[in-house]
Amino acid sequence: MLEKAKRLISPSLRSNVPPFIVMDVMAAAARIEAAGGRVIHMEVGQPAASAPSTALAAARTALSGSYLGYTEALGIPSLRRRIAGHYAEQYGFSVDPARIVVTTGSSGGFILAFLAMFEAGDRIALANPGYPPYRHILSALGCEPVLIQTSAETRWAIPSEALLAEHRRKPLKGLVIASPANPTGTMMEAAALRALIEVAEAESIRVISDEIYHGLDYALPAETAARLSPNTVVVNSFSKYFCMTGWRVGWLVAPEVLVRPIERLQQNLAISVPTLSQIAAEAAFDGRDEMEAVKHGYEENRRILLEALPKIGLDRFLPVDGAFYLYADVSRFTDDSIDFAKRMLEQAGVAATPGLDFDPLHGKEFLRFSYAGSAADMREAVARVGKWLGRETA
Ligand SMILES: Cc1ncc(COP(=O)(O)O)c(C=O)c1O
């Protein structure tokens, strides 16, 4: 009887995706705070600022007046037009609104894109280190994530030769690129991005470009893959630049041929993206001045960290090009960044994310610091960690 019940309720193998270690860090930080301690949060990958006031005002108006029913599966037409217009404003080239699909965050976009592009068993190349849900969503969908190691020589992007070598070993069907990337914050120069897309597409490897951190670039301008090839699928979101993580709204720029299949998937999987969030997202484009001010805050935080971290011995980190992440090599202090992060939280009150979340191969040597908080917090974090490491600055 017990055996039968077990068979009935046992979870599927595909649901056996790993958890996020950062959630453990957040839970430990919450315990310290509940006991009256103060923690500086550099573990969470989300803006501290709220959505643009234009988005909030549009949502309030919609709540008091509109009937918030379902929308078209591809999204509210005026929002799709506005997103297409964003490509003209931001990158200076036009995208047909018919190619825009509104999604539940970029996370929802990945599920739709992967389902529309790949069969179970297909092999998809990903950069290591990288954002863990790429591999976890792919494996839950029955695809095979293939990690390609990146290094300083190629500014932590997948080199074309490594992609080709893996493809020759066993054919790849897809490639996910992110610039700026999470956890590294590194970006690909436009020429490198173009070269990688050309090499992939010449081999019929389909490219997905995660552009969620576009707008948050400090060292070099971000190029969109949509300009480089009409065959790539671009994934983007209102979560980061527009500070709207909890609103769960993002978008795809899809090749025409994929739009109808994605529409059918969306109709069946979600019907449509929350209407209130779509209305707010459309108005968010009118709040760019506020978001630029938030971005200047990240720039200042980045400047503080770049100047102060080397003074406390944290002088080995990847190029801090974009997003709001600094990925630091802590191997001179530890061979176990989970333990290091735990002690840094308990003893210095600074929370950061162990690299193992993003890199199953070398993550024990790295910590990711998010600098999406306040400048005062950045200064205090450096002072606390410096003291803890016995390397006080001044
Ligand atoms: C690289 C990257 N892609 C996608 C996402 C998912 O974001 P959302 O679903 O909120 O758009 C995140 C979130 O942290 C991310 O870092």
The ligand as an SDF file (V2000), in Angstrom:
LIG
                    3D

 16 16  0  0  0  0  0  0  0  0999 V2000
   20.6860   36.9300  -16.4310 C   0  0  0  0  0  0  0  0  0  0  0  0
   19.2620   36.9000  -15.9720 C   0  0  0  0  0  0  0  0  0  0  0  0
   18.3230   36.5180  -16.8550 N   0  0  0  0  0  0  0  0  0  0  0  0
   17.0370   36.4350  -16.4810 C   0  0  0  0  0  0  0  0  0  0  0  0
   16.6250   36.7310  -15.1850 C   0  0  0  0  0  0  0  0  0  0  0  0
   15.1670   36.5760  -14.8350 C   0  0  0  0  0  0  0  0  0  0  0  0
   14.5530   37.7980  -14.6160 O   0  0  0  0  0  0  0  0  0  0  0  0
   12.9890   38.0940  -14.7530 P   0  0  0  0  0  0  0  0  0  0  0  0
   12.2810   36.8080  -14.9080 O   0  0  0  0  0  0  0  0  0  0  0  0
   12.6320   38.8270  -13.5150 O   0  0  0  0  0  0  0  0  0  0  0  0
   12.8420   38.9560  -15.9730 O   0  0  0  0  0  0  0  0  0  0  0  0
   17.5810   37.1380  -14.2510 C   0  0  0  0  0  0  0  0  0  0  0  0
   17.1820   37.4260  -12.8590 C   0  0  0  0  0  0  0  0  0  0  0  0
   17.9710   37.6570  -11.9840 O   0  0  0  0  0  0  0  0  0  0  0  0
   18.9330   37.2230  -14.6650 C   0  0  0  0  0  0  0  0  0  0  0  0
   19.8900   37.5870  -13.8110 O   0  0  0  0  0  0  0  0  0  0  0  0
  1  2  1  0
  2  3  1  0
  2 15  2  0
  3  4  2  0
  4  5  1  0
  5  6  1  0
  5 12  2  0
  6  7  1  0
  7  8  1  0
  8  9  2  0
  8 10  1  0
  8 11  1  0
 12 13  1  0
 12 15  1  0
 13 14  2  0
 15 16  1  0
M  END
$$$$
